[in-house]
Amino acid sequence: MTSPSDVLAPHDTPAVAAPRRSHRLTPGFLVRQLLRLAASLAVLVVASFAMIHLIPGDPLRKMLGPTAPKELVAQRRSELGLDEPLFTQFTHYVRQLLSGDLGTSFFSSQPVADIIGQGLPNTLALALLATLTALAVAVPLGLWAAVRTHNGRRRGTENAFTTLTGAAVAIPEYLYGLALMLVLALGLGLFPPAGLTGPASFVLPVTALAIAPAAMIARLARVETLRELDTDYMRLAHAKRLPAWRLYAVHLLPNTLTATLTMGGLLLSGLITGSVLVENVFAWPGLGLRTVEAITQKDYPVAQAMILVYGALVLVVNFLVDLLLGVLDPKSTLSTPSASTRREG
């Protein structure tokens, strides 16, 4: 990040300049985070097994039909191991996971690993593009709003910004998806209404996913920017009459990005799971459609694997965000000063 010492001239008072600190993540912190990740994954495995079995209904009746003979149902139940005690089923489930076997779909007889391999790249592409789009729109918008409304100026702009972004955050992603499909796809015919047929197919689902996060990040970026505008190094930069591009892009922007990028990482994990409904709206060939189908049909192997994949992605993204915060934020307790910093103290 840009520190005040980058702006100050050599003859400026050292009281204004912030000392440079180099930080490193400690081995102890990394071990603790890895242990927390492992514990969270263990809880996720138990939850994924329990949640599916708590859903009412008989998967075999859905598979074989309500008129199937009882003998056939009992035979199929025994073949799948569903007549065994839950604890026995759970231990078998854990052994399969540890061996890398996610099982086979009850309904399609397709390996679950193949189902995930087909849909996961499309889901990740959608979530990643939505996150990048939200950041690309929100950061400049938040910075612009902060500069325009600094020191209580332009109350109208401030009220419009807070009202519009607040409303944008409150609307669910799938409603944006339905509106965009009705207007831009079915109404004007500008984009494909469903499926993945080319680059244009990404526009509507990515936009639907990105609107609410962009509004949230813009509000955060504005708050962070307003705080930086009142710092000593920014006042000094203003007094030196630096060009606007250097003042805002070189000195201001890097110092506002720590919290913004952290929020962006957390939103990425939220968009991975939040894309389920949007994928259903646009018939997107990701994990969303298969997840809803698997839970509705009580297709145990597929549903459990989907819950595991979504949960593991969220945990891993949050883990990486914690590491990033420890590197970027010099005030973070996640990192400790290096030896050179301690010598400075």
C-alpha positions as CSV (number, residue, x, y, z in Angstrom):
1,M,0.0,0.0,0.0
2,T,1.1,3.6,-0.5
3,S,2.2,5.1,2.7
4,P,2.4,8.8,3.7
5,S,6.2,8.6,3.3
6,D,5.7,8.2,-0.4
7,V,4.0,11.6,-0.6
8,L,6.1,13.6,1.8
9,A,9.2,15.4,0.7
10,P,12.5,14.8,2.5
11,H,12.2,18.0,4.5
12,D,8.7,17.3,5.7
13,T,8.1,16.7,9.4
14,P,8.6,13.0,10.2
15,A,5.6,13.2,12.6
16,V,3.3,13.1,9.6
17,A,4.9,10.1,7.9
18,A,3.9,6.6,8.7
19,P,6.8,4.2,9.1
20,R,7.1,1.4,6.5
21,R,6.4,-2.0,8.1
22,S,7.1,-5.4,6.5
23,H,5.0,-8.2,7.7
24,R,5.1,-12.0,7.3
25,L,2.6,-14.7,8.2
26,T,3.8,-16.7,11.1
27,P,4.0,-20.5,10.9
28,G,1.8,-20.7,14.0
29,F,-0.9,-18.7,12.3
30,L,-0.8,-20.9,9.2
31,V,-1.0,-24.1,11.3
32,R,-4.0,-22.7,13.3
33,Q,-5.8,-21.7,10.1
34,L,-5.1,-25.1,8.5
35,L,-6.4,-26.9,11.6
36,R,-9.5,-24.7,11.6
37,L,-10.0,-25.5,7.9
38,A,-9.7,-29.2,8.6
39,A,-12.1,-29.1,11.5
40,S,-14.6,-27.1,9.4
41,L,-14.4,-29.7,6.6
42,A,-15.0,-32.5,9.1
43,V,-18.2,-30.7,10.3
44,L,-19.2,-30.2,6.7
45,V,-18.9,-33.9,6.0
46,V,-21.2,-34.7,8.9
47,A,-23.7,-31.9,8.0
48,S,-23.8,-33.0,4.3
49,F,-24.7,-36.5,5.4
50,A,-27.3,-35.5,8.0
51,M,-29.1,-32.8,6.0
52,I,-30.0,-35.1,3.2
53,H,-31.3,-37.9,5.4
54,L,-33.5,-35.4,7.3
55,I,-35.3,-34.4,4.2
56,P,-38.8,-36.2,4.2
57,G,-39.5,-38.7,1.5
58,D,-38.3,-42.0,0.1
59,P,-35.7,-41.7,-2.7
60,L,-36.5,-45.3,-3.9
61,R,-40.2,-44.5,-4.3
62,K,-39.2,-41.5,-6.4
63,M,-36.8,-43.6,-8.4
64,L,-39.0,-46.7,-9.0
65,G,-42.4,-45.0,-8.9
66,P,-45.2,-45.1,-6.3
67,T,-46.6,-48.4,-7.8
68,A,-43.4,-50.4,-7.7
69,P,-43.8,-53.7,-5.8
70,K,-42.6,-53.7,-2.2
71,E,-40.3,-56.6,-3.0
72,L,-38.5,-54.6,-5.7
73,V,-38.2,-51.6,-3.4
74,A,-36.7,-53.7,-0.6
75,Q,-34.3,-55.4,-3.0
76,R,-33.1,-52.1,-4.4
77,R,-32.8,-50.6,-0.9
78,S,-30.6,-53.5,0.1
79,E,-28.4,-53.1,-3.0
80,L,-27.8,-49.5,-2.2
81,G,-27.2,-50.1,1.5
82,L,-30.1,-47.9,2.6
83,D,-31.5,-50.6,4.9
84,E,-28.4,-50.4,7.1
85,P,-28.2,-48.2,10.3
86,L,-27.4,-44.6,9.7
87,F,-24.1,-44.9,11.5
88,T,-23.1,-47.7,9.2
89,Q,-24.1,-45.7,6.2
90,F,-22.1,-42.7,7.5
91,T,-18.9,-44.8,8.0
92,H,-19.3,-46.2,4.5
93,Y,-19.8,-42.6,3.2
94,V,-16.6,-41.4,5.0
95,R,-14.6,-44.3,3.7
96,Q,-15.7,-43.5,0.2
97,L,-14.7,-39.9,0.5
98,L,-11.3,-40.8,1.9
99,S,-10.7,-43.0,-1.1
100,G,-11.8,-40.3,-3.5
101,D,-15.0,-42.0,-4.5
102,L,-18.0,-39.7,-4.5
103,G,-20.4,-42.5,-5.4
104,T,-22.9,-43.0,-8.3
105,S,-26.2,-41.2,-8.9
106,F,-29.2,-43.2,-7.9
107,F,-31.2,-42.0,-10.9
108,S,-28.7,-41.6,-13.8
109,S,-26.2,-44.2,-12.6
110,Q,-23.5,-41.6,-13.6
111,P,-20.5,-41.2,-11.4
112,V,-20.9,-38.2,-9.2
113,A,-17.3,-37.1,-9.9
114,D,-18.3,-36.8,-13.6
115,I,-21.4,-34.7,-12.8
116,I,-19.3,-32.3,-10.7
117,G,-16.5,-32.2,-13.3
118,Q,-19.0,-31.2,-16.0
119,G,-20.8,-28.4,-14.0
120,L,-18.1,-27.0,-11.6
121,P,-16.1,-25.1,-14.2
122,N,-19.2,-23.3,-15.5
123,T,-20.3,-22.4,-11.9
124,L,-16.8,-21.1,-11.0
125,A,-16.6,-19.1,-14.2
126,L,-19.9,-17.4,-13.5
127,A,-19.0,-16.6,-9.8
128,L,-15.5,-15.3,-10.7
129,L,-16.7,-13.1,-13.6
130,A,-19.5,-11.7,-11.4
131,T,-16.9,-10.9,-8.7
132,L,-14.5,-9.2,-11.1
133,T,-17.4,-7.3,-12.7
134,A,-18.6,-6.1,-9.2
135,L,-15.2,-4.9,-8.2
136,A,-14.5,-3.2,-11.6
137,V,-17.8,-1.2,-11.2
138,A,-17.9,-0.7,-7.5
139,V,-14.4,0.5,-6.7
140,P,-14.4,3.5,-9.1
141,L,-18.0,4.2,-8.2
142,G,-17.3,4.3,-4.5
143,L,-14.2,6.4,-5.0
144,W,-16.1,8.9,-7.2
145,A,-19.0,9.1,-4.7
146,A,-16.6,9.8,-1.8
147,V,-14.7,12.5,-3.6
148,R,-17.9,14.2,-4.8
149,T,-19.5,14.1,-1.3
150,H,-16.4,14.8,0.9
151,N,-16.9,17.3,3.7
152,G,-20.7,17.2,3.3
153,R,-20.8,18.5,-0.2
154,R,-23.5,17.6,-2.8
155,R,-26.1,16.2,-0.4
156,G,-28.2,15.2,-3.4
157,T,-25.5,13.0,-4.8
158,E,-24.9,11.4,-1.4
159,N,-28.6,10.7,-0.9
160,A,-29.0,9.3,-4.4
161,F,-26.0,7.1,-4.0
162,T,-27.0,5.6,-0.6
163,T,-30.6,5.1,-1.7
164,L,-29.9,3.4,-5.0
165,T,-27.1,1.2,-3.6
166,G,-29.2,0.3,-0.6
167,A,-32.1,-0.7,-2.8
168,A,-29.8,-2.7,-5.1
169,V,-28.4,-4.7,-2.2
170,A,-32.0,-5.6,-0.9
171,I,-33.2,-7.2,-4.2
172,P,-32.3,-11.0,-4.6
173,E,-30.2,-12.1,-7.5
174,Y,-32.8,-14.3,-9.0
175,L,-35.2,-11.3,-9.3
176,Y,-32.5,-9.5,-11.2
177,G,-32.2,-12.5,-13.4
178,L,-35.9,-12.7,-14.2
179,A,-36.1,-9.0,-15.0
180,L,-33.0,-9.1,-17.2
181,M,-34.3,-12.2,-19.1
182,L,-37.8,-10.6,-19.6
183,V,-36.5,-7.3,-20.8
184,L,-33.2,-7.9,-22.6
185,A,-33.6,-11.5,-23.8
186,L,-37.3,-12.2,-24.4
187,G,-38.3,-8.6,-24.9
188,L,-35.5,-7.0,-27.0
189,G,-33.7,-10.2,-28.0
190,L,-30.3,-8.8,-27.3
191,F,-28.9,-11.9,-25.4
192,P,-29.6,-15.6,-25.3
193,P,-32.4,-16.3,-22.7
194,A,-31.0,-19.6,-21.4
195,G,-28.1,-22.1,-21.7
196,L,-24.5,-21.6,-22.6
197,T,-24.2,-21.0,-26.3
198,G,-21.3,-18.6,-26.4
199,P,-19.7,-15.5,-24.7
200,A,-23.0,-13.6,-24.9
201,S,-24.6,-16.2,-22.7
202,F,-22.5,-14.9,-19.8
203,V,-23.8,-11.4,-19.9
204,L,-27.2,-11.8,-18.2
205,P,-26.4,-14.3,-15.4
206,V,-23.1,-12.4,-14.6
207,T,-25.0,-9.1,-14.4
208,A,-27.7,-10.6,-12.3
209,L,-25.1,-12.0,-9.8
210,A,-22.9,-8.8,-9.8
211,I,-25.5,-6.0,-9.2
212,A,-26.1,-6.5,-5.4
213,P,-22.4,-7.2,-4.6
214,A,-21.3,-4.2,-6.6
215,A,-23.7,-2.0,-4.6
216,M,-22.4,-3.4,-1.3
217,I,-18.7,-3.0,-2.3
218,A,-19.4,0.6,-3.6
219,R,-20.8,1.6,-0.2
220,L,-17.8,0.1,1.5
221,A,-15.3,1.7,-0.9
222,R,-17.0,5.1,-0.3
223,V,-16.6,4.8,3.5
224,E,-13.0,3.7,3.2
225,T,-12.2,6.5,0.8
226,L,-13.8,9.1,3.0
227,R,-11.7,8.0,5.8
228,E,-8.5,8.2,3.8
229,L,-9.4,11.6,2.4
230,D,-9.2,13.0,6.0
231,T,-5.7,11.6,6.7
232,D,-2.6,13.9,7.0
233,Y,-0.8,12.5,3.9
234,M,-3.9,13.2,1.7
235,R,-4.1,16.8,3.0
236,L,-0.4,17.2,2.3
237,A,-0.9,15.7,-1.2
238,H,-3.7,18.2,-1.9
239,A,-1.4,21.0,-0.6
240,K,1.3,20.0,-3.1
241,R,-1.3,20.3,-5.9
242,L,-0.6,16.9,-7.3
243,P,-2.3,16.0,-10.6
244,A,-5.8,14.4,-9.9
245,W,-4.8,11.1,-11.5
246,R,-1.7,10.8,-9.2
247,L,-3.6,12.0,-6.2
248,Y,-6.4,9.5,-6.5
249,A,-5.0,6.6,-8.5
250,V,-1.5,6.4,-7.0
251,H,-1.9,7.6,-3.4
252,L,-5.6,7.2,-2.5
253,L,-6.8,4.1,-4.3
254,P,-4.2,1.6,-2.9
255,N,-4.9,2.6,0.6
256,T,-8.6,1.9,0.2
257,L,-8.3,-1.5,-1.3
258,T,-7.5,-3.7,1.7
259,A,-11.0,-3.8,3.1
260,T,-12.5,-3.7,-0.4
261,L,-10.6,-6.7,-1.7
262,T,-11.3,-8.6,1.5
263,M,-15.0,-8.0,1.0
264,G,-14.6,-9.1,-2.7
265,G,-13.1,-12.4,-1.6
266,L,-15.9,-13.0,0.8
267,L,-18.4,-12.1,-1.8
268,L,-16.8,-14.6,-4.2
269,S,-17.6,-17.4,-1.8
270,G,-21.1,-16.1,-1.4
271,L,-21.6,-15.9,-5.2
272,I,-20.5,-19.5,-5.6
273,T,-23.4,-20.7,-3.5
274,G,-25.8,-17.8,-4.5
275,S,-25.5,-18.8,-8.1
276,V,-27.8,-21.8,-7.6
277,L,-31.0,-19.8,-8.1
278,V,-29.6,-17.7,-10.9
279,E,-28.4,-20.9,-12.7
280,N,-31.9,-22.3,-12.5
281,V,-33.4,-19.0,-13.9
282,F,-31.0,-19.2,-17.0
283,A,-30.8,-23.0,-17.3
284,W,-27.1,-22.6,-16.8
285,P,-25.1,-25.8,-17.2
286,G,-23.4,-25.5,-13.8
287,L,-24.0,-27.2,-10.5
288,G,-27.1,-25.3,-9.6
289,L,-29.6,-27.3,-11.7
290,R,-28.1,-30.6,-10.6
291,T,-28.1,-29.5,-7.0
292,V,-31.9,-28.6,-7.0
293,E,-32.7,-31.9,-8.8
294,A,-30.6,-34.0,-6.5
295,I,-32.2,-32.5,-3.3
296,T,-35.7,-32.8,-4.8
297,Q,-35.2,-36.4,-5.8
298,K,-33.2,-37.3,-2.7
299,D,-30.4,-38.5,-4.9
300,Y,-28.2,-39.0,-1.8
301,P,-24.7,-39.3,-3.5
302,V,-25.2,-36.3,-5.8
303,A,-26.8,-34.1,-3.2
304,Q,-24.2,-34.9,-0.6
305,A,-21.4,-34.2,-3.0
306,M,-22.9,-30.9,-4.1
307,I,-23.2,-29.7,-0.5
308,L,-19.6,-30.8,0.1
309,V,-18.3,-29.0,-3.0
310,Y,-20.2,-25.8,-2.3
311,G,-19.2,-25.8,1.4
312,A,-15.5,-26.7,0.7
313,L,-15.3,-23.9,-1.9
314,V,-16.6,-21.4,0.6
315,L,-14.2,-22.6,3.3
316,V,-11.2,-22.5,1.0
317,V,-12.0,-19.0,-0.3
318,N,-12.5,-17.7,3.3
319,F,-9.2,-19.4,4.2
320,L,-7.4,-17.6,1.4
321,V,-9.0,-14.3,2.3
322,D,-7.7,-14.6,5.8
323,L,-4.2,-15.2,4.4
324,L,-4.6,-12.2,2.1
325,L,-5.7,-10.0,4.9
326,G,-2.7,-11.0,7.0
327,V,-0.4,-10.0,4.1
328,L,-2.1,-6.8,3.1
329,D,-3.3,-5.2,6.4
330,P,-0.4,-4.0,8.5
331,K,-2.8,-3.6,11.5
332,S,-4.1,-7.2,11.2
333,T,-3.4,-9.5,14.1
334,L,-3.1,-12.3,11.6
335,S,0.5,-11.3,10.8
336,T,3.4,-10.2,13.0
337,P,6.3,-7.8,12.3
338,S,9.4,-9.3,10.7
339,A,12.8,-9.1,12.4
340,S,13.6,-5.9,10.6
341,T,10.5,-4.2,11.8
342,R,11.2,-5.3,15.4
343,R,14.6,-3.7,15.1
344,E,13.0,-0.5,14.0
345,G,10.9,-0.5,17.1
